Amino acid sequence: MATNSFGLAPGFLVILIIWIYQKIRMPKMRSLAGYMSRRAIKDEETWQFAQRFYSMFGIEIFTILFIGSVCGGLFNIAWLQSINMQALALGIGLVLQNVATERELRLQYPEKKAPKH
């Protein structure tokens, strides 16, 4: 198995490009592309907010991951070159992206509670 010193950098770059494209051309509601949750698909306004926030947060995360993996390859930093470390960072980044998007949706669009009788 041939590996290079840049680890998952090409994969991070591809995903970064996909998120930039998604930021420019927002997917249609209820398509397979885009961030989907019950809160995000409530209406068109929440859908657009969720897509913008999710893609911007993804761009930030994958830019950091891409820079880290390239620096690991250029400066021969072993732990930044590790596929395991990069995969762990990827998993943590994706979880943070989902949690942050749901948090922002909850803050921006609080659920209206029915009055008690």
Backbone atoms as SQL, in Angstrom:
CREATE TABLE atoms (id INTEGER PRIMARY KEY, chain TEXT, resi INTEGER, resn TEXT, atom TEXT, x REAL, y REAL, z REAL);
INSERT INTO atoms VALUES
  (1, 'A', 1, 'MET', 'N', 0.840, -1.172, 0.000),
  (2, 'A', 1, 'MET', 'CA', 0.000, 0.000, 0.000),
  (3, 'A', 1, 'MET', 'C', 0.887, 1.237, 0.000),
  (4, 'A', 2, 'ALA', 'N', 0.785, 2.009, -1.045),
  (5, 'A', 2, 'ALA', 'CA', 1.610, 3.205, -1.166),
  (6, 'A', 2, 'ALA', 'C', 0.912, 4.386, -0.506),
  (7, 'A', 3, 'THR', 'N', 1.607, 5.065, 0.344),
  (8, 'A', 3, 'THR', 'CA', 1.074, 6.272, 0.960),
  (9, 'A', 3, 'THR', 'C', 2.088, 7.389, 0.778),
  (10, 'A', 4, 'ASN', 'N', 1.610, 8.589, 0.814),
  (11, 'A', 4, 'ASN', 'CA', 2.529, 9.707, 0.764),
  (12, 'A', 4, 'ASN', 'C', 2.518, 10.411, 2.104),
  (13, 'A', 5, 'SER', 'N', 3.342, 11.430, 2.241),
  (14, 'A', 5, 'SER', 'CA', 3.459, 12.086, 3.536),
  (15, 'A', 5, 'SER', 'C', 2.349, 13.095, 3.788),
  (16, 'A', 6, 'PHE', 'N', 1.458, 13.289, 2.814),
  (17, 'A', 6, 'PHE', 'CA', 0.395, 14.265, 2.988),
  (18, 'A', 6, 'PHE', 'C', -0.902, 13.656, 3.504),
  (19, 'A', 7, 'GLY', 'N', -0.930, 12.377, 3.753),
  (20, 'A', 7, 'GLY', 'CA', -2.091, 11.731, 4.361),
  (21, 'A', 7, 'GLY', 'C', -3.379, 11.947, 3.596),
  (22, 'A', 8, 'LEU', 'N', -4.365, 12.494, 4.278),
  (23, 'A', 8, 'LEU', 'CA', -5.694, 12.677, 3.688),
  (24, 'A', 8, 'LEU', 'C', -5.873, 14.040, 3.026),
  (25, 'A', 9, 'ALA', 'N', -4.791, 14.769, 2.790),
  (26, 'A', 9, 'ALA', 'CA', -4.885, 16.115, 2.200),
  (27, 'A', 9, 'ALA', 'C', -5.690, 16.147, 0.905),
  (28, 'A', 10, 'PRO', 'N', -5.495, 15.209, -0.033),
  (29, 'A', 10, 'PRO', 'CA', -6.317, 15.263, -1.251),
  (30, 'A', 10, 'PRO', 'C', -7.811, 15.096, -0.959),
  (31, 'A', 11, 'GLY', 'N', -8.138, 14.227, -0.034),
  (32, 'A', 11, 'GLY', 'CA', -9.542, 14.035, 0.343),
  (33, 'A', 11, 'GLY', 'C', -10.121, 15.275, 0.994),
  (34, 'A', 12, 'PHE', 'N', -9.347, 15.896, 1.886),
  (35, 'A', 12, 'PHE', 'CA', -9.801, 17.126, 2.524),
  (36, 'A', 12, 'PHE', 'C', -10.014, 18.223, 1.484),
  (37, 'A', 13, 'LEU', 'N', -9.123, 18.297, 0.497),
  (38, 'A', 13, 'LEU', 'CA', -9.247, 19.310, -0.547),
  (39, 'A', 13, 'LEU', 'C', -10.511, 19.097, -1.379),
  (40, 'A', 14, 'VAL', 'N', -10.795, 17.857, -1.725),
  (41, 'A', 14, 'VAL', 'CA', -11.999, 17.555, -2.511),
  (42, 'A', 14, 'VAL', 'C', -13.253, 17.946, -1.726),
  (43, 'A', 15, 'ILE', 'N', -13.323, 17.584, -0.456),
  (44, 'A', 15, 'ILE', 'CA', -14.495, 17.911, 0.354),
  (45, 'A', 15, 'ILE', 'C', -14.606, 19.420, 0.539),
  (46, 'A', 16, 'LEU', 'N', -13.480, 20.111, 0.697),
  (47, 'A', 16, 'LEU', 'CA', -13.482, 21.565, 0.810),
  (48, 'A', 16, 'LEU', 'C', -14.054, 22.199, -0.459),
  (49, 'A', 17, 'ILE', 'N', -13.659, 21.699, -1.613),
  (50, 'A', 17, 'ILE', 'CA', -14.173, 22.216, -2.883),
  (51, 'A', 17, 'ILE', 'C', -15.677, 21.953, -3.001),
  (52, 'A', 18, 'ILE', 'N', -16.121, 20.776, -2.555),
  (53, 'A', 18, 'ILE', 'CA', -17.554, 20.465, -2.591),
  (54, 'A', 18, 'ILE', 'C', -18.328, 21.440, -1.708),
  (55, 'A', 19, 'TRP', 'N', -17.821, 21.741, -0.513),
  (56, 'A', 19, 'TRP', 'CA', -18.526, 22.666, 0.378),
  (57, 'A', 19, 'TRP', 'C', -18.530, 24.091, -0.174),
  (58, 'A', 20, 'ILE', 'N', -17.449, 24.487, -0.805),
  (59, 'A', 20, 'ILE', 'CA', -17.430, 25.817, -1.422),
  (60, 'A', 20, 'ILE', 'C', -18.474, 25.878, -2.532),
  (61, 'A', 21, 'TYR', 'N', -18.557, 24.821, -3.333),
  (62, 'A', 21, 'TYR', 'CA', -19.573, 24.761, -4.388),
  (63, 'A', 21, 'TYR', 'C', -20.977, 24.814, -3.788),
  (64, 'A', 22, 'GLN', 'N', -21.190, 24.088, -2.695),
  (65, 'A', 22, 'GLN', 'CA', -22.496, 24.071, -2.046),
  (66, 'A', 22, 'GLN', 'C', -22.835, 25.448, -1.494),
  (67, 'A', 23, 'LYS', 'N', -21.837, 26.184, -1.031),
  (68, 'A', 23, 'LYS', 'CA', -22.066, 27.535, -0.519),
  (69, 'A', 23, 'LYS', 'C', -22.526, 28.449, -1.653),
  (70, 'A', 24, 'ILE', 'N', -21.942, 28.280, -2.834),
  (71, 'A', 24, 'ILE', 'CA', -22.280, 29.115, -3.984),
  (72, 'A', 24, 'ILE', 'C', -23.630, 28.708, -4.566),
  (73, 'A', 25, 'ARG', 'N', -23.840, 27.424, -4.725),
  (74, 'A', 25, 'ARG', 'CA', -25.081, 26.912, -5.336),
  (75, 'A', 25, 'ARG', 'C', -25.793, 26.034, -4.313),
  (76, 'A', 26, 'MET', 'N', -26.723, 26.632, -3.586),
  (77, 'A', 26, 'MET', 'CA', -27.421, 25.932, -2.513),
  (78, 'A', 26, 'MET', 'C', -28.298, 24.805, -3.067),
  (79, 'A', 27, 'PRO', 'N', -28.249, 23.616, -2.446),
  (80, 'A', 27, 'PRO', 'CA', -29.094, 22.513, -2.916),
  (81, 'A', 27, 'PRO', 'C', -30.566, 22.800, -2.648),
  (82, 'A', 28, 'LYS', 'N', -31.420, 22.128, -3.411),
  (83, 'A', 28, 'LYS', 'CA', -32.860, 22.284, -3.222),
  (84, 'A', 28, 'LYS', 'C', -33.287, 21.565, -1.947),
  (85, 'A', 29, 'MET', 'N', -34.354, 22.065, -1.375),
  (86, 'A', 29, 'MET', 'CA', -34.868, 21.463, -0.144),
  (87, 'A', 29, 'MET', 'C', -35.297, 20.026, -0.396),
  (88, 'A', 30, 'ARG', 'N', -34.979, 19.159, 0.540),
  (89, 'A', 30, 'ARG', 'CA', -35.289, 17.731, 0.514),
  (90, 'A', 30, 'ARG', 'C', -34.575, 16.966, -0.603),
  (91, 'A', 31, 'SER', 'N', -33.442, 17.491, -1.053),
  (92, 'A', 31, 'SER', 'CA', -32.617, 16.735, -1.993),
  (93, 'A', 31, 'SER', 'C', -31.611, 15.929, -1.173),
  (94, 'A', 32, 'LEU', 'N', -30.888, 15.054, -1.799),
  (95, 'A', 32, 'LEU', 'CA', -29.895, 14.268, -1.063),
  (96, 'A', 32, 'LEU', 'C', -28.705, 15.113, -0.646),
  (97, 'A', 33, 'ALA', 'N', -28.477, 16.208, -1.333),
  (98, 'A', 33, 'ALA', 'CA', -27.364, 17.096, -0.984),
  (99, 'A', 33, 'ALA', 'C', -27.825, 18.063, 0.100),
  (100, 'A', 34, 'GLY', 'N', -26.909, 18.444, 0.938),
  (101, 'A', 34, 'GLY', 'CA', -27.216, 19.442, 1.950),
  (102, 'A', 34, 'GLY', 'C', -27.452, 18.850, 3.322),
  (103, 'A', 35, 'TYR', 'N', -27.565, 19.747, 4.296),
  (104, 'A', 35, 'TYR', 'CA', -27.777, 19.367, 5.686),
  (105, 'A', 35, 'TYR', 'C', -29.264, 19.129, 5.921),
  (106, 'A', 36, 'MET', 'N', -29.590, 17.962, 6.445),
  (107, 'A', 36, 'MET', 'CA', -30.991, 17.616, 6.684),
  (108, 'A', 36, 'MET', 'C', -31.182, 17.224, 8.152),
  (109, 'A', 37, 'SER', 'N', -32.107, 17.880, 8.776),
  (110, 'A', 37, 'SER', 'CA', -32.574, 17.490, 10.104),
  (111, 'A', 37, 'SER', 'C', -34.021, 17.958, 10.205),
  (112, 'A', 38, 'ARG', 'N', -34.733, 17.511, 11.217),
  (113, 'A', 38, 'ARG', 'CA', -36.130, 17.939, 11.366),
  (114, 'A', 38, 'ARG', 'C', -36.234, 19.453, 11.476),
  (115, 'A', 39, 'ARG', 'N', -35.308, 20.026, 12.227),
  (116, 'A', 39, 'ARG', 'CA', -35.330, 21.476, 12.416),
  (117, 'A', 39, 'ARG', 'C', -34.966, 22.208, 11.124),
  (118, 'A', 40, 'ALA', 'N', -34.050, 21.657, 10.335),
  (119, 'A', 40, 'ALA', 'CA', -33.591, 22.317, 9.112),
  (120, 'A', 40, 'ALA', 'C', -34.639, 22.286, 8.006),
  (121, 'A', 41, 'ILE', 'N', -35.442, 21.244, 7.942),
  (122, 'A', 41, 'ILE', 'CA', -36.415, 21.129, 6.854),
  (123, 'A', 41, 'ILE', 'C', -37.804, 21.635, 7.249),
  (124, 'A', 42, 'LYS', 'N', -37.872, 22.376, 8.343),
  (125, 'A', 42, 'LYS', 'CA', -39.159, 22.894, 8.802),
  (126, 'A', 42, 'LYS', 'C', -39.797, 23.805, 7.750),
  (127, 'A', 43, 'ASP', 'N', -39.032, 24.725, 7.189),
  (128, 'A', 43, 'ASP', 'CA', -39.530, 25.593, 6.116),
  (129, 'A', 43, 'ASP', 'C', -38.336, 26.086, 5.298),
  (130, 'A', 44, 'GLU', 'N', -38.618, 26.861, 4.270),
  (131, 'A', 44, 'GLU', 'CA', -37.575, 27.315, 3.352),
  (132, 'A', 44, 'GLU', 'C', -36.541, 28.208, 4.049),
  (133, 'A', 45, 'GLU', 'N', -36.986, 29.045, 4.980),
  (134, 'A', 45, 'GLU', 'CA', -36.076, 29.953, 5.679),
  (135, 'A', 45, 'GLU', 'C', -35.079, 29.180, 6.547),
  (136, 'A', 46, 'THR', 'N', -35.571, 28.209, 7.310),
  (137, 'A', 46, 'THR', 'CA', -34.658, 27.423, 8.145),
  (138, 'A', 46, 'THR', 'C', -33.736, 26.568, 7.282),
  (139, 'A', 47, 'TRP', 'N', -34.252, 26.090, 6.157),
  (140, 'A', 47, 'TRP', 'CA', -33.429, 25.296, 5.237),
  (141, 'A', 47, 'TRP', 'C', -32.245, 26.118, 4.730),
  (142, 'A', 48, 'GLN', 'N', -32.522, 27.329, 4.257),
  (143, 'A', 48, 'GLN', 'CA', -31.460, 28.165, 3.722),
  (144, 'A', 48, 'GLN', 'C', -30.451, 28.554, 4.801),
  (145, 'A', 49, 'PHE', 'N', -30.942, 28.885, 5.998),
  (146, 'A', 49, 'PHE', 'CA', -30.039, 29.219, 7.095),
  (147, 'A', 49, 'PHE', 'C', -29.138, 28.033, 7.430),
  (148, 'A', 50, 'ALA', 'N', -29.736, 26.843, 7.529),
  (149, 'A', 50, 'ALA', 'CA', -28.963, 25.644, 7.870),
  (150, 'A', 50, 'ALA', 'C', -27.914, 25.346, 6.807),
  (151, 'A', 51, 'GLN', 'N', -28.271, 25.503, 5.537),
  (152, 'A', 51, 'GLN', 'CA', -27.313, 25.232, 4.459),
  (153, 'A', 51, 'GLN', 'C', -26.148, 26.215, 4.493),
  (154, 'A', 52, 'ARG', 'N', -26.457, 27.493, 4.687),
  (155, 'A', 52, 'ARG', 'CA', -25.384, 28.504, 4.736),
  (156, 'A', 52, 'ARG', 'C', -24.458, 28.250, 5.929),
  (157, 'A', 53, 'PHE', 'N', -25.049, 28.031, 7.108),
  (158, 'A', 53, 'PHE', 'CA', -24.223, 27.832, 8.301),
  (159, 'A', 53, 'PHE', 'C', -23.398, 26.552, 8.197),
  (160, 'A', 54, 'TYR', 'N', -24.038, 25.462, 7.781),
  (161, 'A', 54, 'TYR', 'CA', -23.360, 24.170, 7.689),
  (162, 'A', 54, 'TYR', 'C', -22.209, 24.219, 6.683),
  (163, 'A', 55, 'SER', 'N', -22.444, 24.849, 5.537),
  (164, 'A', 55, 'SER', 'CA', -21.381, 24.902, 4.533),
  (165, 'A', 55, 'SER', 'C', -20.247, 25.812, 4.985),
  (166, 'A', 56, 'MET', 'N', -20.550, 26.939, 5.611),
  (167, 'A', 56, 'MET', 'CA', -19.472, 27.828, 6.084),
  (168, 'A', 56, 'MET', 'C', -18.653, 27.153, 7.187),
  (169, 'A', 57, 'PHE', 'N', -19.314, 26.478, 8.094),
  (170, 'A', 57, 'PHE', 'CA', -18.595, 25.782, 9.156),
  (171, 'A', 57, 'PHE', 'C', -17.755, 24.651, 8.571),
  (172, 'A', 58, 'GLY', 'N', -18.292, 23.961, 7.562),
  (173, 'A', 58, 'GLY', 'CA', -17.538, 22.902, 6.883),
  (174, 'A', 58, 'GLY', 'C', -16.314, 23.444, 6.175),
  (175, 'A', 59, 'ILE', 'N', -16.460, 24.596, 5.532),
  (176, 'A', 59, 'ILE', 'CA', -15.324, 25.225, 4.862),
  (177, 'A', 59, 'ILE', 'C', -14.234, 25.549, 5.873),
  (178, 'A', 60, 'GLU', 'N', -14.615, 26.088, 7.018),
  (179, 'A', 60, 'GLU', 'CA', -13.637, 26.409, 8.059),
  (180, 'A', 60, 'GLU', 'C', -12.928, 25.154, 8.573),
  (181, 'A', 61, 'ILE', 'N', -13.705, 24.119, 8.881),
  (182, 'A', 61, 'ILE', 'CA', -13.121, 22.887, 9.414),
  (183, 'A', 61, 'ILE', 'C', -12.187, 22.236, 8.404),
  (184, 'A', 62, 'PHE', 'N', -12.641, 22.090, 7.155),
  (185, 'A', 62, 'PHE', 'CA', -11.816, 21.398, 6.171),
  (186, 'A', 62, 'PHE', 'C', -10.628, 22.227, 5.720),
  (187, 'A', 63, 'THR', 'N', -10.702, 23.543, 5.828),
  (188, 'A', 63, 'THR', 'CA', -9.526, 24.365, 5.566),
  (189, 'A', 63, 'THR', 'C', -8.464, 24.094, 6.625),
  (190, 'A', 64, 'ILE', 'N', -8.887, 24.031, 7.879),
  (191, 'A', 64, 'ILE', 'CA', -7.941, 23.731, 8.966),
  (192, 'A', 64, 'ILE', 'C', -7.349, 22.335, 8.793),
  (193, 'A', 65, 'LEU', 'N', -8.185, 21.338, 8.480),
  (194, 'A', 65, 'LEU', 'CA', -7.682, 19.978, 8.289),
  (195, 'A', 65, 'LEU', 'C', -6.731, 19.894, 7.097),
  (196, 'A', 66, 'PHE', 'N', -7.072, 20.584, 6.010),
  (197, 'A', 66, 'PHE', 'CA', -6.220, 20.581, 4.821),
  (198, 'A', 66, 'PHE', 'C', -4.871, 21.240, 5.118),
  (199, 'A', 67, 'ILE', 'N', -4.889, 22.390, 5.779),
  (200, 'A', 67, 'ILE', 'CA', -3.643, 23.074, 6.123),
  (201, 'A', 67, 'ILE', 'C', -2.799, 22.215, 7.060),
  (202, 'A', 68, 'GLY', 'N', -3.440, 21.577, 8.034),
  (203, 'A', 68, 'GLY', 'CA', -2.704, 20.710, 8.958),
  (204, 'A', 68, 'GLY', 'C', -2.045, 19.538, 8.258),
  (205, 'A', 69, 'SER', 'N', -2.768, 18.901, 7.336),
  (206, 'A', 69, 'SER', 'CA', -2.180, 17.749, 6.648),
  (207, 'A', 69, 'SER', 'C', -1.082, 18.175, 5.682),
  (208, 'A', 70, 'VAL', 'N', -1.234, 19.332, 5.035),
  (209, 'A', 70, 'VAL', 'CA', -0.170, 19.826, 4.145),
  (210, 'A', 70, 'VAL', 'C', 1.061, 20.218, 4.966),
  (211, 'A', 71, 'CYS', 'N', 0.865, 20.883, 6.102),
  (212, 'A', 71, 'CYS', 'CA', 1.993, 21.242, 6.968),
  (213, 'A', 71, 'CYS', 'C', 2.701, 19.985, 7.472),
  (214, 'A', 72, 'GLY', 'N', 1.937, 18.969, 7.815),
  (215, 'A', 72, 'GLY', 'CA', 2.541, 17.710, 8.252),
  (216, 'A', 72, 'GLY', 'C', 3.411, 17.106, 7.176),
  (217, 'A', 73, 'GLY', 'N', 2.970, 17.177, 5.918),
  (218, 'A', 73, 'GLY', 'CA', 3.754, 16.642, 4.814),
  (219, 'A', 73, 'GLY', 'C', 4.968, 17.495, 4.491),
  (220, 'A', 74, 'LEU', 'N', 4.786, 18.819, 4.512),
  (221, 'A', 74, 'LEU', 'CA', 5.899, 19.708, 4.155),
  (222, 'A', 74, 'LEU', 'C', 6.991, 19.737, 5.218),
  (223, 'A', 75, 'PHE', 'N', 6.582, 19.784, 6.476),
  (224, 'A', 75, 'PHE', 'CA', 7.545, 19.911, 7.573),
  (225, 'A', 75, 'PHE', 'C', 7.857, 18.586, 8.259),
  (226, 'A', 76, 'ASN', 'N', 7.354, 17.494, 7.693),
  (227, 'A', 76, 'ASN', 'CA', 7.632, 16.150, 8.192),
  (228, 'A', 76, 'ASN', 'C', 7.279, 15.995, 9.678),
  (229, 'A', 77, 'ILE', 'N', 6.066, 16.410, 10.024),
  (230, 'A', 77, 'ILE', 'CA', 5.561, 16.289, 11.392),
  (231, 'A', 77, 'ILE', 'C', 4.760, 14.985, 11.465),
  (232, 'A', 78, 'ALA', 'N', 5.282, 14.036, 12.197),
  (233, 'A', 78, 'ALA', 'CA', 4.743, 12.672, 12.180),
  (234, 'A', 78, 'ALA', 'C', 3.268, 12.609, 12.576),
  (235, 'A', 79, 'TRP', 'N', 2.879, 13.265, 13.661),
  (236, 'A', 79, 'TRP', 'CA', 1.498, 13.130, 14.119),
  (237, 'A', 79, 'TRP', 'C', 0.516, 13.828, 13.185),
  (238, 'A', 80, 'LEU', 'N', 0.953, 14.860, 12.443),
  (239, 'A', 80, 'LEU', 'CA', 0.083, 15.484, 11.448),
  (240, 'A', 80, 'LEU', 'C', -0.020, 14.656, 10.173),
  (241, 'A', 81, 'GLN', 'N', 0.950, 13.774, 9.944),
  (242, 'A', 81, 'GLN', 'CA', 0.940, 12.894, 8.781),
  (243, 'A', 81, 'GLN', 'C', 0.136, 11.626, 9.027),
  (244, 'A', 82, 'SER', 'N', -0.124, 11.327, 10.264),
  (245, 'A', 82, 'SER', 'CA', -0.803, 10.087, 10.620),
  (246, 'A', 82, 'SER', 'C', -2.227, 10.048, 10.071),
  (247, 'A', 83, 'ILE', 'N', -2.521, 9.005, 9.300),
  (248, 'A', 83, 'ILE', 'CA', -3.875, 8.827, 8.761),
  (249, 'A', 83, 'ILE', 'C', -4.873, 8.664, 9.905),
  (250, 'A', 84, 'ASN', 'N', -4.475, 7.964, 10.960),
  (251, 'A', 84, 'ASN', 'CA', -5.372, 7.771, 12.104),
  (252, 'A', 84, 'ASN', 'C', -5.726, 9.097, 12.771),
  (253, 'A', 85, 'MET', 'N', -4.723, 9.962, 12.956),
  (254, 'A', 85, 'MET', 'CA', -4.963, 11.263, 13.581),
  (255, 'A', 85, 'MET', 'C', -5.853, 12.125, 12.681),
  (256, 'A', 86, 'GLN', 'N', -5.614, 12.083, 11.369),
  (257, 'A', 86, 'GLN', 'CA', -6.412, 12.874, 10.446),
  (258, 'A', 86, 'GLN', 'C', -7.849, 12.350, 10.376),
  (259, 'A', 87, 'ALA', 'N', -8.013, 11.037, 10.416),
  (260, 'A', 87, 'ALA', 'CA', -9.361, 10.457, 10.403),
  (261, 'A', 87, 'ALA', 'C', -10.103, 10.810, 11.691),
  (262, 'A', 88, 'LEU', 'N', -9.414, 10.804, 12.820),
  (263, 'A', 88, 'LEU', 'CA', -10.010, 11.201, 14.093),
  (264, 'A', 88, 'LEU', 'C', -10.432, 12.673, 14.040),
  (265, 'A', 89, 'ALA', 'N', -9.559, 13.524, 13.517),
  (266, 'A', 89, 'ALA', 'CA', -9.884, 14.948, 13.388),
  (267, 'A', 89, 'ALA', 'C', -11.072, 15.150, 12.452),
  (268, 'A', 90, 'LEU', 'N', -11.142, 14.368, 11.397),
  (269, 'A', 90, 'LEU', 'CA', -12.269, 14.430, 10.463),
  (270, 'A', 90, 'LEU', 'C', -13.573, 14.071, 11.175),
  (271, 'A', 91, 'GLY', 'N', -13.566, 12.988, 11.924),
  (272, 'A', 91, 'GLY', 'CA', -14.763, 12.573, 12.665),
  (273, 'A', 91, 'GLY', 'C', -15.204, 13.613, 13.675),
  (274, 'A', 92, 'ILE', 'N', -14.252, 14.143, 14.428),
  (275, 'A', 92, 'ILE', 'CA', -14.577, 15.178, 15.413),
  (276, 'A', 92, 'ILE', 'C', -15.113, 16.421, 14.716),
  (277, 'A', 93, 'GLY', 'N', -14.496, 16.791, 13.597),
  (278, 'A', 93, 'GLY', 'CA', -14.946, 17.961, 12.849),
  (279, 'A', 93, 'GLY', 'C', -16.367, 17.819, 12.341),
  (280, 'A', 94, 'LEU', 'N', -16.711, 16.643, 11.829),
  (281, 'A', 94, 'LEU', 'CA', -18.069, 16.422, 11.321),
  (282, 'A', 94, 'LEU', 'C', -19.104, 16.436, 12.441),
  (283, 'A', 95, 'VAL', 'N', -18.747, 15.866, 13.585),
  (284, 'A', 95, 'VAL', 'CA', -19.664, 15.899, 14.728),
  (285, 'A', 95, 'VAL', 'C', -19.860, 17.346, 15.193),
  (286, 'A', 96, 'LEU', 'N', -18.766, 18.093, 15.301),
  (287, 'A', 96, 'LEU', 'CA', -18.863, 19.499, 15.698),
  (288, 'A', 96, 'LEU', 'C', -19.709, 20.300, 14.713),
  (289, 'A', 97, 'GLN', 'N', -19.566, 19.999, 13.439),
  (290, 'A', 97, 'GLN', 'CA', -20.325, 20.700, 12.410),
  (291, 'A', 97, 'GLN', 'C', -21.824, 20.465, 12.585),
  (292, 'A', 98, 'ASN', 'N', -22.226, 19.246, 12.841),
  (293, 'A', 98, 'ASN', 'CA', -23.635, 18.930, 13.051),
  (294, 'A', 98, 'ASN', 'C', -24.167, 19.557, 14.330),
  (295, 'A', 99, 'VAL', 'N', -23.411, 19.438, 15.411),
  (296, 'A', 99, 'VAL', 'CA', -23.848, 19.982, 16.694),
  (297, 'A', 99, 'VAL', 'C', -23.960, 21.503, 16.612),
  (298, 'A', 100, 'ALA', 'N', -22.986, 22.158, 16.004),
  (299, 'A', 100, 'ALA', 'CA', -23.015, 23.617, 15.891),
  (300, 'A', 100, 'ALA', 'C', -24.185, 24.087, 15.029),
  (301, 'A', 101, 'THR', 'N', -24.474, 23.369, 13.956),
  (302, 'A', 101, 'THR', 'CA', -25.590, 23.754, 13.091),
  (303, 'A', 101, 'THR', 'C', -26.915, 23.614, 13.828),
  (304, 'A', 102, 'GLU', 'N', -27.103, 22.528, 14.541),
  (305, 'A', 102, 'GLU', 'CA', -28.340, 22.349, 15.307),
  (306, 'A', 102, 'GLU', 'C', -28.471, 23.409, 16.399),
  (307, 'A', 103, 'ARG', 'N', -27.363, 23.733, 17.040),
  (308, 'A', 103, 'ARG', 'CA', -27.378, 24.764, 18.089),
  (309, 'A', 103, 'ARG', 'C', -27.790, 26.113, 17.509),
  (310, 'A', 104, 'GLU', 'N', -27.208, 26.473, 16.373),
  (311, 'A', 104, 'GLU', 'CA', -27.550, 27.744, 15.737),
  (312, 'A', 104, 'GLU', 'C', -29.000, 27.769, 15.273),
  (313, 'A', 105, 'LEU', 'N', -29.481, 26.663, 14.737),
  (314, 'A', 105, 'LEU', 'CA', -30.888, 26.592, 14.344),
  (315, 'A', 105, 'LEU', 'C', -31.811, 26.781, 15.547),
  (316, 'A', 106, 'ARG', 'N', -31.445, 26.152, 16.649),
  (317, 'A', 106, 'ARG', 'CA', -32.271, 26.272, 17.860),
  (318, 'A', 106, 'ARG', 'C', -32.261, 27.707, 18.390),
  (319, 'A', 107, 'LEU', 'N', -31.101, 28.383, 18.297),
  (320, 'A', 107, 'LEU', 'CA', -31.013, 29.762, 18.783),
  (321, 'A', 107, 'LEU', 'C', -31.720, 30.746, 17.846),
  (322, 'A', 108, 'GLN', 'N', -31.573, 30.545, 16.549),
  (323, 'A', 108, 'GLN', 'CA', -32.158, 31.464, 15.579),
  (324, 'A', 108, 'GLN', 'C', -33.657, 31.257, 15.390),
  (325, 'A', 109, 'TYR', 'N', -34.099, 30.029, 15.505),
  (326, 'A', 109, 'TYR', 'CA', -35.509, 29.692, 15.273),
  (327, 'A', 109, 'TYR', 'C', -36.042, 28.868, 16.442),
  (328, 'A', 110, 'PRO', 'N', -36.283, 29.523, 17.574),
  (329, 'A', 110, 'PRO', 'CA', -36.805, 28.752, 18.719),
  (330, 'A', 110, 'PRO', 'C', -38.196, 28.220, 18.419),
  (331, 'A', 111, 'GLU', 'N', -38.466, 27.044, 18.947),
  (332, 'A', 111, 'GLU', 'CA', -39.767, 26.420, 18.713),
  (333, 'A', 111, 'GLU', 'C', -40.824, 27.142, 19.532),
  (334, 'A', 112, 'LYS', 'N', -41.938, 27.403, 18.877),
  (335, 'A', 112, 'LYS', 'CA', -43.046, 28.067, 19.558),
  (336, 'A', 112, 'LYS', 'C', -43.824, 27.011, 20.328),
  (337, 'A', 113, 'LYS', 'N', -43.984, 27.247, 21.614),
  (338, 'A', 113, 'LYS', 'CA', -44.713, 26.298, 22.437),
  (339, 'A', 113, 'LYS', 'C', -46.189, 26.686, 22.481),
  (340, 'A', 114, 'ALA', 'N', -47.013, 25.680, 22.448),
  (341, 'A', 114, 'ALA', 'CA', -48.463, 25.894, 22.512),
  (342, 'A', 114, 'ALA', 'C', -48.817, 26.379, 23.917),
  (343, 'A', 115, 'PRO', 'N', -49.710, 27.354, 24.017),
  (344, 'A', 115, 'PRO', 'CA', -50.106, 27.839, 25.362),
  (345, 'A', 115, 'PRO', 'C', -50.853, 26.755, 26.131),
  (346, 'A', 116, 'LYS', 'N', -50.608, 26.702, 27.431),
  (347, 'A', 116, 'LYS', 'CA', -51.290, 25.726, 28.290),
  (348, 'A', 116, 'LYS', 'C', -52.634, 26.285, 28.711),
  (349, 'A', 117, 'HIS', 'N', -53.616, 25.439, 28.719),
  (350, 'A', 117, 'HIS', 'CA', -54.984, 25.854, 29.108),
  (351, 'A', 117, 'HIS', 'C', -55.289, 25.419, 30.507);
